Amino acid sequence: MVTAAAFDTRVRRPRLPGSAARRAAARLRRLGFAILRDPITFWVGATPGPLLPDELERAYRWGEQLAAWVVPARGCAPDGTVTSG
């Protein structure tokens, strides 16, 4: 099974209902993907961006967590070397 993760970016004001990440995750599930984590939102200061303070670091940590879940499942060490199969 192929794994996937979903995220979106949103502005805090004006607060708009709904989450593109949740809809994307639901669609991916319907298409047969395994979703690694709950969808996540990263906050931006305005429609064109940039990310709010600390959001870049939060996104980086999220990416590291995703890699930590995917790499062992694929039989690879973090440096990309094959560990099994």
PDB file with SEQRES, HELIX, SHEET and CRYST1 records, atoms N, CA, C and O in Angstrom:
SEQRES   1 A   85  MET VAL THR ALA ALA ALA PHE ASP THR ARG VAL ARG ARG          
SEQRES   2 A   85  PRO ARG LEU PRO GLY SER ALA ALA ARG ARG ALA ALA ALA          
SEQRES   3 A   85  ARG LEU ARG ARG LEU GLY PHE ALA ILE LEU ARG ASP PRO          
SEQRES   4 A   85  ILE THR PHE TRP VAL GLY ALA THR PRO GLY PRO LEU LEU          
SEQRES   5 A   85  PRO ASP GLU LEU GLU ARG ALA TYR ARG TRP GLY GLU GLN          
SEQRES   6 A   85  LEU ALA ALA TRP VAL VAL PRO ALA ARG GLY CYS ALA PRO          
SEQRES   7 A   85  ASP GLY THR VAL THR SER GLY                                  
HELIX    1 AA1 ALA A   20  ARG A   30  1                                  11    
HELIX    2 AA2 GLU A   55  ALA A   73  1                                  19    
SHEET    1 AA1 2 THR A   3  ALA A   4  0                                        
SHEET    2 AA1 2 ALA A  34  ILE A  35  1                                        
SHEET    1 AA2 2 PHE A   7  VAL A  11  0                                        
SHEET    2 AA2 2 ILE A  40  VAL A  44  1                                        
CRYST1    1.000    1.000    1.000  90.00  90.00  90.00 P 1           1          
ATOM      1  N   MET A   1       0.847  -1.177   0.000  1.00  0.00           N  
ATOM      2  CA  MET A   1       0.000   0.000   0.000  1.00  0.00           C  
ATOM      3  C   MET A   1       0.892   1.239   0.000  1.00  0.00           C  
ATOM      4  O   MET A   1       1.919   1.282   0.678  1.00  0.00           O  
ATOM      5  N   VAL A   2       0.488   2.226  -0.759  1.00  0.00           N  
ATOM      6  CA  VAL A   2       1.225   3.484  -0.840  1.00  0.00           C  
ATOM      7  C   VAL A   2       0.766   4.388   0.296  1.00  0.00           C  
ATOM      8  O   VAL A   2      -0.428   4.498   0.575  1.00  0.00           O  
ATOM      9  N   THR A   3       1.725   5.030   0.942  1.00  0.00           N  
ATOM     10  CA  THR A   3       1.399   5.933   2.044  1.00  0.00           C  
ATOM     11  C   THR A   3       1.417   7.386   1.581  1.00  0.00           C  
ATOM     12  O   THR A   3       2.075   7.733   0.600  1.00  0.00           O  
ATOM     13  N   ALA A   4       0.690   8.218   2.298  1.00  0.00           N  
ATOM     14  CA  ALA A   4       0.611   9.637   1.953  1.00  0.00           C  
ATOM     15  C   ALA A   4       0.369  10.445   3.226  1.00  0.00           C  
ATOM     16  O   ALA A   4       0.002   9.902   4.268  1.00  0.00           O  
ATOM     17  N   ALA A   5       0.580  11.732   3.114  1.00  0.00           N  
ATOM     18  CA  ALA A   5       0.291  12.674   4.196  1.00  0.00           C  
ATOM     19  C   ALA A   5      -0.319  13.911   3.558  1.00  0.00           C  
ATOM     20  O   ALA A   5      -0.035  14.216   2.400  1.00  0.00           O  
ATOM     21  N   ALA A   6      -1.146  14.617   4.295  1.00  0.00           N  
ATOM     22  CA  ALA A   6      -1.807  15.812   3.765  1.00  0.00           C  
ATOM     23  C   ALA A   6      -1.593  16.989   4.708  1.00  0.00           C  
ATOM     24  O   ALA A   6      -1.624  16.848   5.931  1.00  0.00           O  
ATOM     25  N   PHE A   7      -1.374  18.161   4.100  1.00  0.00           N  
ATOM     26  CA  PHE A   7      -1.250  19.394   4.879  1.00  0.00           C  
ATOM     27  C   PHE A   7      -1.839  20.525   4.061  1.00  0.00           C  
ATOM     28  O   PHE A   7      -2.044  20.407   2.853  1.00  0.00           O  
ATOM     29  N   ASP A   8      -2.107  21.629   4.750  1.00  0.00           N  
ATOM     30  CA  ASP A   8      -2.538  22.837   4.063  1.00  0.00           C  
ATOM     31  C   ASP A   8      -1.944  24.040   4.772  1.00  0.00           C  
ATOM     32  O   ASP A   8      -1.353  23.925   5.846  1.00  0.00           O  
ATOM     33  N   THR A   9      -2.113  25.194   4.148  1.00  0.00           N  
ATOM     34  CA  THR A   9      -1.746  26.458   4.780  1.00  0.00           C  
ATOM     35  C   THR A   9      -3.014  27.298   4.845  1.00  0.00           C  
ATOM     36  O   THR A   9      -3.830  27.295   3.923  1.00  0.00           O  
ATOM     37  N   ARG A  10      -3.160  28.019   5.958  1.00  0.00           N  
ATOM     38  CA  ARG A  10      -4.356  28.830   6.158  1.00  0.00           C  
ATOM     39  C   ARG A  10      -3.996  30.133   6.843  1.00  0.00           C  
ATOM     40  O   ARG A  10      -2.994  30.223   7.553  1.00  0.00           O  
ATOM     41  N   VAL A  11      -4.822  31.137   6.622  1.00  0.00           N  
ATOM     42  CA  VAL A  11      -4.674  32.408   7.337  1.00  0.00           C  
ATOM     43  C   VAL A  11      -5.551  32.362   8.576  1.00  0.00           C  
ATOM     44  O   VAL A  11      -6.604  31.724   8.583  1.00  0.00           O  
ATOM     45  N   ARG A  12      -5.110  33.042   9.615  1.00  0.00           N  
ATOM     46  CA  ARG A  12      -5.897  33.082  10.857  1.00  0.00           C  
ATOM     47  C   ARG A  12      -7.086  34.034  10.741  1.00  0.00           C  
ATOM     48  O   ARG A  12      -8.153  33.778  11.300  1.00  0.00           O  
ATOM     49  N   ARG A  13      -6.894  35.127  10.016  1.00  0.00           N  
ATOM     50  CA  ARG A  13      -7.952  36.115   9.837  1.00  0.00           C  
ATOM     51  C   ARG A  13      -7.960  36.560   8.397  1.00  0.00           C  
ATOM     52  O   ARG A  13      -6.902  36.961   7.911  1.00  0.00           O  
ATOM     53  N   PRO A  14      -9.027  36.525   7.694  1.00  0.00           N  
ATOM     54  CA  PRO A  14     -10.317  36.066   8.182  1.00  0.00           C  
ATOM     55  C   PRO A  14     -10.335  34.546   8.320  1.00  0.00           C  
ATOM     56  O   PRO A  14      -9.792  33.828   7.480  1.00  0.00           O  
ATOM     57  N   ARG A  15     -10.942  34.085   9.352  1.00  0.00           N  
ATOM     58  CA  ARG A  15     -11.043  32.650   9.621  1.00  0.00           C  
ATOM     59  C   ARG A  15     -12.065  32.045   8.663  1.00  0.00           C  
ATOM     60  O   ARG A  15     -13.243  32.400   8.690  1.00  0.00           O  
ATOM     61  N   LEU A  16     -11.608  31.146   7.836  1.00  0.00           N  
ATOM     62  CA  LEU A  16     -12.500  30.503   6.875  1.00  0.00           C  
ATOM     63  C   LEU A  16     -12.781  29.074   7.321  1.00  0.00           C  
ATOM     64  O   LEU A  16     -11.887  28.399   7.833  1.00  0.00           O  
ATOM     65  N   PRO A  17     -14.003  28.609   7.134  1.00  0.00           N  
ATOM     66  CA  PRO A  17     -14.343  27.251   7.560  1.00  0.00           C  
ATOM     67  C   PRO A  17     -13.725  26.207   6.633  1.00  0.00           C  
ATOM     68  O   PRO A  17     -13.408  26.481   5.475  1.00  0.00           O  
ATOM     69  N   GLY A  18     -13.566  25.021   7.171  1.00  0.00           N  
ATOM     70  CA  GLY A  18     -13.091  23.902   6.365  1.00  0.00           C  
ATOM     71  C   GLY A  18     -11.583  23.763   6.363  1.00  0.00           C  
ATOM     72  O   GLY A  18     -10.858  24.663   6.788  1.00  0.00           O  
ATOM     73  N   SER A  19     -11.128  22.633   5.883  1.00  0.00           N  
ATOM     74  CA  SER A  19      -9.701  22.345   5.820  1.00  0.00           C  
ATOM     75  C   SER A  19      -9.396  21.599   4.529  1.00  0.00           C  
ATOM     76  O   SER A  19      -9.913  20.507   4.296  1.00  0.00           O  
ATOM     77  N   ALA A  20      -8.565  22.188   3.703  1.00  0.00           N  
ATOM     78  CA  ALA A  20      -8.155  21.520   2.465  1.00  0.00           C  
ATOM     79  C   ALA A  20      -7.394  20.241   2.779  1.00  0.00           C  
ATOM     80  O   ALA A  20      -7.489  19.266   2.034  1.00  0.00           O  
ATOM     81  N   ALA A  21      -6.638  20.234   3.877  1.00  0.00           N  
ATOM     82  CA  ALA A  21      -5.860  19.043   4.239  1.00  0.00           C  
ATOM     83  C   ALA A  21      -6.775  17.868   4.577  1.00  0.00           C  
ATOM     84  O   ALA A  21      -6.504  16.736   4.176  1.00  0.00           O  
ATOM     85  N   ARG A  22      -7.833  18.125   5.297  1.00  0.00           N  
ATOM     86  CA  ARG A  22      -8.771  17.031   5.641  1.00  0.00           C  
ATOM     87  C   ARG A  22      -9.470  16.491   4.407  1.00  0.00           C  
ATOM     88  O   ARG A  22      -9.665  15.284   4.271  1.00  0.00           O  
ATOM     89  N   ARG A  23      -9.841  17.381   3.520  1.00  0.00           N  
ATOM     90  CA  ARG A  23     -10.480  16.923   2.273  1.00  0.00           C  
ATOM     91  C   ARG A  23      -9.489  16.135   1.429  1.00  0.00           C  
ATOM     92  O   ARG A  23      -9.850  15.120   0.833  1.00  0.00           O  
ATOM     93  N   ALA A  24      -8.240  16.596   1.374  1.00  0.00           N  
ATOM     94  CA  ALA A  24      -7.220  15.881   0.599  1.00  0.00           C  
ATOM     95  C   ALA A  24      -6.977  14.494   1.194  1.00  0.00           C  
ATOM     96  O   ALA A  24      -6.876  13.512   0.458  1.00  0.00           O  
ATOM     97  N   ALA A  25      -6.882  14.412   2.522  1.00  0.00           N  
ATOM     98  CA  ALA A  25      -6.663  13.118   3.175  1.00  0.00           C  
ATOM     99  C   ALA A  25      -7.832  12.170   2.904  1.00  0.00           C  
ATOM    100  O   ALA A  25      -7.623  10.984   2.648  1.00  0.00           O  
ATOM    101  N   ALA A  26      -9.056  12.687   2.961  1.00  0.00           N  
ATOM    102  CA  ALA A  26     -10.228  11.847   2.691  1.00  0.00           C  
ATOM    103  C   ALA A  26     -10.195  11.333   1.253  1.00  0.00           C  
ATOM    104  O   ALA A  26     -10.506  10.171   0.992  1.00  0.00           O  
ATOM    105  N   ARG A  27      -9.827  12.187   0.349  1.00  0.00           N  
ATOM    106  CA  ARG A  27      -9.735  11.774  -1.063  1.00  0.00           C  
ATOM    107  C   ARG A  27      -8.645  10.732  -1.249  1.00  0.00           C  
ATOM    108  O   ARG A  27      -8.847   9.741  -1.950  1.00  0.00           O  
ATOM    109  N   LEU A  28      -7.496  10.946  -0.628  1.00  0.00           N  
ATOM    110  CA  LEU A  28      -6.408   9.970  -0.720  1.00  0.00           C  
ATOM    111  C   LEU A  28      -6.837   8.615  -0.174  1.00  0.00           C  
ATOM    112  O   LEU A  28      -6.528   7.578  -0.761  1.00  0.00           O  
ATOM    113  N   ARG A  29      -7.552   8.623   0.957  1.00  0.00           N  
ATOM    114  CA  ARG A  29      -8.056   7.359   1.518  1.00  0.00           C  
ATOM    115  C   ARG A  29      -8.973   6.649   0.533  1.00  0.00           C  
ATOM    116  O   ARG A  29      -8.861   5.441   0.329  1.00  0.00           O  
ATOM    117  N   ARG A  30      -9.889   7.412  -0.080  1.00  0.00           N  
ATOM    118  CA  ARG A  30     -10.812   6.816  -1.060  1.00  0.00           C  
ATOM    119  C   ARG A  30     -10.058   6.226  -2.252  1.00  0.00           C  
ATOM    120  O   ARG A  30     -10.518   5.263  -2.866  1.00  0.00           O  
ATOM    121  N   LEU A  31      -8.911   6.800  -2.573  1.00  0.00           N  
ATOM    122  CA  LEU A  31      -8.109   6.299  -3.686  1.00  0.00           C  
ATOM    123  C   LEU A  31      -7.212   5.127  -3.282  1.00  0.00           C  
ATOM    124  O   LEU A  31      -6.498   4.569  -4.115  1.00  0.00           O  
ATOM    125  N   GLY A  32      -7.254   4.755  -1.988  1.00  0.00           N  
ATOM    126  CA  GLY A  32      -6.512   3.583  -1.539  1.00  0.00           C  
ATOM    127  C   GLY A  32      -5.192   3.854  -0.851  1.00  0.00           C  
ATOM    128  O   GLY A  32      -4.452   2.915  -0.556  1.00  0.00           O  
ATOM    129  N   PHE A  33      -4.875   5.112  -0.587  1.00  0.00           N  
ATOM    130  CA  PHE A  33      -3.638   5.442   0.111  1.00  0.00           C  
ATOM    131  C   PHE A  33      -3.809   5.220   1.614  1.00  0.00           C  
ATOM    132  O   PHE A  33      -4.905   5.376   2.152  1.00  0.00           O  
ATOM    133  N   ALA A  34      -2.735   4.861   2.273  1.00  0.00           N  
ATOM    134  CA  ALA A  34      -2.703   4.813   3.738  1.00  0.00           C  
ATOM    135  C   ALA A  34      -2.206   6.173   4.213  1.00  0.00           C  
ATOM    136  O   ALA A  34      -1.142   6.623   3.790  1.00  0.00           O  
ATOM    137  N   ILE A  35      -2.957   6.827   5.080  1.00  0.00           N  
ATOM    138  CA  ILE A  35      -2.576   8.147   5.575  1.00  0.00           C  
ATOM    139  C   ILE A  35      -1.715   7.963   6.827  1.00  0.00           C  
ATOM    140  O   ILE A  35      -2.127   7.316   7.790  1.00  0.00           O  
ATOM    141  N   LEU A  36      -0.513   8.543   6.794  1.00  0.00           N  
ATOM    142  CA  LEU A  36       0.438   8.370   7.890  1.00  0.00           C  
ATOM    143  C   LEU A  36       0.002   9.059   9.173  1.00  0.00           C  
ATOM    144  O   LEU A  36       0.118   8.488  10.258  1.00  0.00           O  
ATOM    145  N   ARG A  37      -0.489  10.260   9.056  1.00  0.00           N  
ATOM    146  CA  ARG A  37      -0.857  11.063  10.220  1.00  0.00           C  
ATOM    147  C   ARG A  37      -2.127  11.818   9.931  1.00  0.00           C  
ATOM    148  O   ARG A  37      -2.581  11.888   8.789  1.00  0.00           O  
ATOM    149  N   ASP A  38      -2.699  12.386  10.976  1.00  0.00           N  
ATOM    150  CA  ASP A  38      -3.831  13.284  10.764  1.00  0.00           C  
ATOM    151  C   ASP A  38      -3.357  14.463   9.922  1.00  0.00           C  
ATOM    152  O   ASP A  38      -2.200  14.869  10.032  1.00  0.00           O  
ATOM    153  N   PRO A  39      -4.211  15.008   9.101  1.00  0.00           N  
ATOM    154  CA  PRO A  39      -3.841  16.187   8.318  1.00  0.00           C  
ATOM    155  C   PRO A  39      -3.415  17.323   9.249  1.00  0.00           C  
ATOM    156  O   PRO A  39      -3.880  17.414  10.385  1.00  0.00           O  
ATOM    157  N   ILE A  40      -2.539  18.175   8.762  1.00  0.00           N  
ATOM    158  CA  ILE A  40      -2.015  19.263   9.587  1.00  0.00           C  
ATOM    159  C   ILE A  40      -2.135  20.582   8.834  1.00  0.00           C  
ATOM    160  O   ILE A  40      -2.059  20.621   7.606  1.00  0.00           O  
ATOM    161  N   THR A  41      -2.322  21.659   9.586  1.00  0.00           N  
ATOM    162  CA  THR A  41      -2.388  23.009   9.027  1.00  0.00           C  
ATOM    163  C   THR A  41      -1.179  23.794   9.483  1.00  0.00           C  
ATOM    164  O   THR A  41      -0.787  23.736  10.649  1.00  0.00           O  
ATOM    165  N   PHE A  42      -0.586  24.535   8.546  1.00  0.00           N  
ATOM    166  CA  PHE A  42       0.476  25.483   8.862  1.00  0.00           C  
ATOM    167  C   PHE A  42      -0.089  26.868   8.582  1.00  0.00           C  
ATOM    168  O   PHE A  42      -0.706  27.101   7.542  1.00  0.00           O  
ATOM    169  N   TRP A  43       0.128  27.785   9.522  1.00  0.00           N  
ATOM    170  CA  TRP A  43      -0.502  29.094   9.470  1.00  0.00           C  
ATOM    171  C   TRP A  43       0.383  30.114   8.766  1.00  0.00           C  
ATOM    172  O   TRP A  43       1.593  30.167   8.989  1.00  0.00           O  
ATOM    173  N   VAL A  44      -0.235  30.917   7.916  1.00  0.00           N  
ATOM    174  CA  VAL A  44       0.461  31.986   7.207  1.00  0.00           C  
ATOM    175  C   VAL A  44      -0.096  33.329   7.646  1.00  0.00           C  
ATOM    176  O   VAL A  44      -1.214  33.419   8.154  1.00  0.00           O  
ATOM    177  N   GLY A  45       0.713  34.387   7.439  1.00  0.00           N  
ATOM    178  CA  GLY A  45       0.318  35.718   7.881  1.00  0.00           C  
ATOM    179  C   GLY A  45      -0.715  36.380   6.987  1.00  0.00           C  
ATOM    180  O   GLY A  45      -1.492  37.213   7.452  1.00  0.00           O  
ATOM    181  N   ALA A  46      -0.735  36.024   5.719  1.00  0.00           N  
ATOM    182  CA  ALA A  46      -1.678  36.586   4.757  1.00  0.00           C  
ATOM    183  C   ALA A  46      -1.794  35.604   3.594  1.00  0.00           C  
ATOM    184  O   ALA A  46      -1.040  34.635   3.515  1.00  0.00           O  
ATOM    185  N   THR A  47      -2.727  35.855   2.707  1.00  0.00           N  
ATOM    186  CA  THR A  47      -2.961  34.925   1.605  1.00  0.00           C  
ATOM    187  C   THR A  47      -1.681  34.583   0.838  1.00  0.00           C  
ATOM    188  O   THR A  47      -1.455  33.405   0.559  1.00  0.00           O  
ATOM    189  N   PRO A  48      -0.831  35.555   0.483  1.00  0.00           N  
ATOM    190  CA  PRO A  48       0.395  35.179  -0.230  1.00  0.00           C  
ATOM    191  C   PRO A  48       1.519  34.689   0.695  1.00  0.00           C  
ATOM    192  O   PRO A  48       2.596  34.349   0.206  1.00  0.00           O  
ATOM    193  N   GLY A  49       1.300  34.644   2.009  1.00  0.00           N  
ATOM    194  CA  GLY A  49       2.327  34.215   2.954  1.00  0.00           C  
ATOM    195  C   GLY A  49       2.943  35.424   3.602  1.00  0.00           C  
ATOM    196  O   GLY A  49       2.376  36.511   3.495  1.00  0.00           O  
ATOM    197  N   PRO A  50       4.037  35.303   4.249  1.00  0.00           N  
ATOM    198  CA  PRO A  50       4.814  34.094   4.532  1.00  0.00           C  
ATOM    199  C   PRO A  50       4.230  33.313   5.711  1.00  0.00           C  
ATOM    200  O   PRO A  50       3.233  33.712   6.313  1.00  0.00           O  
ATOM    201  N   LEU A  51       4.884  32.183   6.024  1.00  0.00           N  
ATOM    202  CA  LEU A  51       4.498  31.436   7.222  1.00  0.00           C  
ATOM    203  C   LEU A  51       4.660  32.316   8.446  1.00  0.00           C  
ATOM    204  O   LEU A  51       5.541  33.174   8.490  1.00  0.00           O  
ATOM    205  N   LEU A  52       3.817  32.105   9.433  1.00  0.00           N  
ATOM    206  CA  LEU A  52       3.947  32.842  10.692  1.00  0.00           C  
ATOM    207  C   LEU A  52       5.203  32.384  11.432  1.00  0.00           C  
ATOM    208  O   LEU A  52       5.736  31.314  11.137  1.00  0.00           O  
ATOM    209  N   PRO A  53       5.677  33.178  12.385  1.00  0.00           N  
ATOM    210  CA  PRO A  53       6.859  32.779  13.156  1.00  0.00           C  
ATOM    211  C   PRO A  53       6.675  31.387  13.757  1.00  0.00           C  
ATOM    212  O   PRO A  53       5.587  31.043  14.217  1.00  0.00           O  
ATOM    213  N   ASP A  54       7.702  30.620  13.751  1.00  0.00           N  
ATOM    214  CA  ASP A  54       7.756  29.260  14.295  1.00  0.00           C  
ATOM    215  C   ASP A  54       7.085  28.206  13.411  1.00  0.00           C  
ATOM    216  O   ASP A  54       7.254  27.014  13.665  1.00  0.00           O  
ATOM    217  N   GLU A  55       6.338  28.600  12.391  1.00  0.00           N  
ATOM    218  CA  GLU A  55       5.671  27.610  11.546  1.00  0.00           C  
ATOM    219  C   GLU A  55       6.663  26.863  10.653  1.00  0.00           C  
ATOM    220  O   GLU A  55       6.465  25.680  10.378  1.00  0.00           O  
ATOM    221  N   LEU A  56       7.714  27.523  10.202  1.00  0.00           N  
ATOM    222  CA  LEU A  56       8.711  26.831   9.380  1.00  0.00           C  
ATOM    223  C   LEU A  56       9.375  25.725  10.199  1.00  0.00           C  
ATOM    224  O   LEU A  56       9.573  24.615   9.705  1.00  0.00           O  
ATOM    225  N   GLU A  57       9.712  26.026  11.431  1.00  0.00           N  
ATOM    226  CA  GLU A  57      10.301  25.013  12.320  1.00  0.00           C  
ATOM    227  C   GLU A  57       9.303  23.882  12.581  1.00  0.00           C  
ATOM    228  O   GLU A  57       9.681  22.710  12.594  1.00  0.00           O  
ATOM    229  N   ARG A  58       8.048  24.226  12.785  1.00  0.00           N  
ATOM    230  CA  ARG A  58       7.009  23.216  13.005  1.00  0.00           C  
ATOM    231  C   ARG A  58       6.845  22.329  11.771  1.00  0.00           C  
ATOM    232  O   ARG A  58       6.678  21.117  11.908  1.00  0.00           O  
ATOM    233  N   ALA A  59       6.889  22.905  10.584  1.00  0.00           N  
ATOM    234  CA  ALA A  59       6.795  22.131   9.344  1.00  0.00           C  
ATOM    235  C   ALA A  59       8.018  21.221   9.178  1.00  0.00           C  
ATOM    236  O   ALA A  59       7.887  20.078   8.740  1.00  0.00           O  
ATOM    237  N   TYR A  60       9.178  21.718   9.520  1.00  0.00           N  
ATOM    238  CA  TYR A  60      10.402  20.918   9.440  1.00  0.00           C  
ATOM    239  C   TYR A  60      10.300  19.699  10.365  1.00  0.00           C  
ATOM    240  O   TYR A  60      10.634  18.584   9.964  1.00  0.00           O  
ATOM    241  N   ARG A  61       9.836  19.914  11.608  1.00  0.00           N  
ATOM    242  CA  ARG A  61       9.671  18.797  12.551  1.00  0.00           C  
ATOM    243  C   ARG A  61       8.649  17.784  12.039  1.00  0.00           C  
ATOM    244  O   ARG A  61       8.841  16.577  12.189  1.00  0.00           O  
ATOM    245  N   TRP A  62       7.564  18.271  11.434  1.00  0.00           N  
ATOM    246  CA  TRP A  62       6.548  17.377  10.869  1.00  0.00           C  
ATOM    247  C   TRP A  62       7.170  16.517   9.773  1.00  0.00           C  
ATOM    248  O   TRP A  62       6.915  15.315   9.707  1.00  0.00           O  
ATOM    249  N   GLY A  63       7.975  17.123   8.922  1.00  0.00           N  
ATOM    250  CA  GLY A  63       8.655  16.380   7.868  1.00  0.00           C  
ATOM    251  C   GLY A  63       9.599  15.323   8.430  1.00  0.00           C  
ATOM    252  O   GLY A  63       9.680  14.213   7.904  1.00  0.00           O  
ATOM    253  N   GLU A  64      10.305  15.667   9.491  1.00  0.00           N  
ATOM    254  CA  GLU A  64      11.185  14.684  10.133  1.00  0.00           C  
ATOM    255  C   GLU A  64      10.381  13.514  10.692  1.00  0.00           C  
ATOM    256  O   GLU A  64      10.796  12.361  10.573  1.00  0.00           O  
ATOM    257  N   GLN A  65       9.231  13.807  11.302  1.00  0.00           N  
ATOM    258  CA  GLN A  65       8.383  12.738  11.847  1.00  0.00           C  
ATOM    259  C   GLN A  65       7.870  11.831  10.733  1.00  0.00           C  
ATOM    260  O   GLN A  65       7.847  10.610  10.887  1.00  0.00           O  
ATOM    261  N   LEU A  66       7.464  12.418   9.624  1.00  0.00           N  
ATOM    262  CA  LEU A  66       7.012  11.608   8.494  1.00  0.00           C  
ATOM    263  C   LEU A  66       8.122  10.699   8.004  1.00  0.00           C  
ATOM    264  O   LEU A  66       7.896   9.516   7.750  1.00  0.00           O  
ATOM    265  N   ALA A  67       9.316  11.247   7.869  1.00  0.00           N  
ATOM    266  CA  ALA A  67      10.457  10.444   7.406  1.00  0.00           C  
ATOM    267  C   ALA A  67      10.751   9.311   8.375  1.00  0.00           C  
ATOM    268  O   ALA A  67      11.086   8.205   7.954  1.00  0.00           O  
ATOM    269  N   ALA A  68      10.628   9.578   9.666  1.00  0.00           N  
ATOM    270  CA  ALA A  68      10.908   8.542  10.669  1.00  0.00           C  
ATOM    271  C   ALA A  68       9.920   7.387  10.557  1.00  0.00           C  
ATOM    272  O   ALA A  68      10.277   6.244  10.843  1.00  0.00           O  
ATOM    273  N   TRP A  69       8.674   7.666  10.141  1.00  0.00           N  
ATOM    274  CA  TRP A  69       7.686   6.595   9.976  1.00  0.00           C  
ATOM    275  C   TRP A  69       7.859   5.870   8.650  1.00  0.00           C  
ATOM    276  O   TRP A  69       7.661   4.657   8.579  1.00  0.00           O  
ATOM    277  N   VAL A  70       8.225   6.595   7.603  1.00  0.00           N  
ATOM    278  CA  VAL A  70       8.310   6.011   6.270  1.00  0.00           C  
ATOM    279  C   VAL A  70       9.572   5.184   6.096  1.00  0.00           C  
ATOM    280  O   VAL A  70       9.510   4.081   5.553  1.00  0.00           O  
ATOM    281  N   VAL A  71      10.693   5.678   6.534  1.00  0.00           N  
ATOM    282  CA  VAL A  71      11.973   5.012   6.289  1.00  0.00           C  
ATOM    283  C   VAL A  71      11.990   3.577   6.817  1.00  0.00           C  
ATOM    284  O   VAL A  71      12.353   2.678   6.058  1.00  0.00           O  
ATOM    285  N   PRO A  72      11.616   3.306   8.082  1.00  0.00           N  
ATOM    286  CA  PRO A  72      11.618   1.914   8.534  1.00  0.00           C  
ATOM    287  C   PRO A  72      10.631   1.044   7.749  1.00  0.00           C  
ATOM    288  O   PRO A  72      10.903  -0.131   7.505  1.00  0.00           O  
ATOM    289  N   ALA A  73       9.511   1.603   7.360  1.00  0.00           N  
ATOM    290  CA  ALA A  73       8.512   0.836   6.618  1.00  0.00           C  
ATOM    291  C   ALA A  73       9.017   0.443   5.239  1.00  0.00           C  
ATOM    292  O   ALA A  73       8.575  -0.564   4.686  1.00  0.00           O  
ATOM    293  N   ARG A  74       9.921   1.209   4.682  1.00  0.00           N  
ATOM    294  CA  ARG A  74      10.468   0.934   3.366  1.00  0.00           C  
ATOM    295  C   ARG A  74      11.719   0.075   3.399  1.00  0.00           C  
ATOM    296  O   ARG A  74      12.271  -0.256   2.349  1.00  0.00           O  
ATOM    297  N   GLY A  75      12.177  -0.293   4.604  1.00  0.00           N  
ATOM    298  CA  GLY A  75      13.381  -1.113   4.717  1.00  0.00           C  
ATOM    299  C   GLY A  75      14.647  -0.357   4.399  1.00  0.00           C  
ATOM    300  O   GLY A  75      15.607  -0.939   3.893  1.00  0.00           O  
ATOM    301  N   CYS A  76      14.666   0.928   4.685  1.00  0.00           N  
ATOM    302  CA  CYS A  76      15.843   1.751   4.418  1.00  0.00           C  
ATOM    303  C   CYS A  76      16.293   2.449   5.693  1.00  0.00           C  
ATOM    304  O   CYS A  76      15.483   2.806   6.549  1.00  0.00           O  
ATOM    305  N   ALA A  77      17.594   2.633   5.796  1.00  0.00           N  
ATOM    306  CA  ALA A  77      18.140   3.434   6.890  1.00  0.00           C  
ATOM    307  C   ALA A  77      17.930   4.906   6.524  1.00  0.00           C  
ATOM    308  O   ALA A  77      17.706   5.215   5.354  1.00  0.00           O  
ATOM    309  N   PRO A  78      17.996   5.817   7.496  1.00  0.00           N  
ATOM    310  CA  PRO A  78      17.803   7.235   7.187  1.00  0.00           C  
ATOM    311  C   PRO A  78      18.732   7.781   6.114  1.00  0.00           C  
ATOM    312  O   PRO A  78      18.392   8.756   5.444  1.00  0.00           O  
ATOM    313  N   ASP A  79      19.904   7.167   5.938  1.00  0.00           N  
ATOM    314  CA  ASP A  79      20.826   7.633   4.897  1.00  0.00           C  
ATOM    315  C   ASP A  79      20.494   7.058   3.519  1.00  0.00           C  
ATOM    316  O   ASP A  79      21.194   7.336   2.545  1.00  0.00           O  
ATOM    317  N   GLY A  80      19.419   6.251   3.436  1.00  0.00           N  
ATOM    318  CA  GLY A  80      18.985   5.705   2.161  1.00  0.00           C  
ATOM    319  C   GLY A  80      19.491   4.312   1.852  1.00  0.00           C  
ATOM    320  O   GLY A  80      19.102   3.734   0.837  1.00  0.00           O  
ATOM    321  N   THR A  81      20.349   3.751   2.699  1.00  0.00           N  
ATOM    322  CA  THR A  81      20.848   2.410   2.436  1.00  0.00           C  
ATOM    323  C   THR A  81      19.771   1.385   2.776  1.00  0.00           C  
ATOM    324  O   THR A  81      18.987   1.580   3.705  1.00  0.00           O  
ATOM    325  N   VAL A  82      19.740   0.300   2.021  1.00  0.00           N  
ATOM    326  CA  VAL A  82      18.745  -0.746   2.226  1.00  0.00           C  
ATOM    327  C   VAL A  82      19.108  -1.558   3.458  1.00  0.00           C  
ATOM    328  O   VAL A  82      20.249  -1.993   3.613  1.00  0.00           O  
ATOM    329  N   THR A  83      18.118  -1.761   4.344  1.00  0.00           N  
ATOM    330  CA  THR A  83      18.372  -2.508   5.577  1.00  0.00           C  
ATOM    331  C   THR A  83      17.743  -3.880   5.550  1.00  0.00           C  
ATOM    332  O   THR A  83      18.053  -4.713   6.402  1.00  0.00           O  
ATOM    333  N   SER A  84      16.860  -4.142   4.586  1.00  0.00           N  
ATOM    334  CA  SER A  84      16.250  -5.466   4.472  1.00  0.00           C  
ATOM    335  C   SER A  84      15.791  -5.698   3.053  1.00  0.00           C  
ATOM    336  O   SER A  84      15.718  -4.773   2.244  1.00  0.00           O  
ATOM    337  N   GLY A  85      15.476  -6.971   2.758  1.00  0.00           N  
ATOM    338  CA  GLY A  85      14.892  -7.326   1.483  1.00  0.00           C  
ATOM    339  C   GLY A  85      15.763  -7.011   0.358  1.00  0.00           C  
ATOM    340  O   GLY A  85      15.399  -7.257  -0.792  1.00  0.00           O  
TER     341      GLY A  85                                                      
END                                                                             
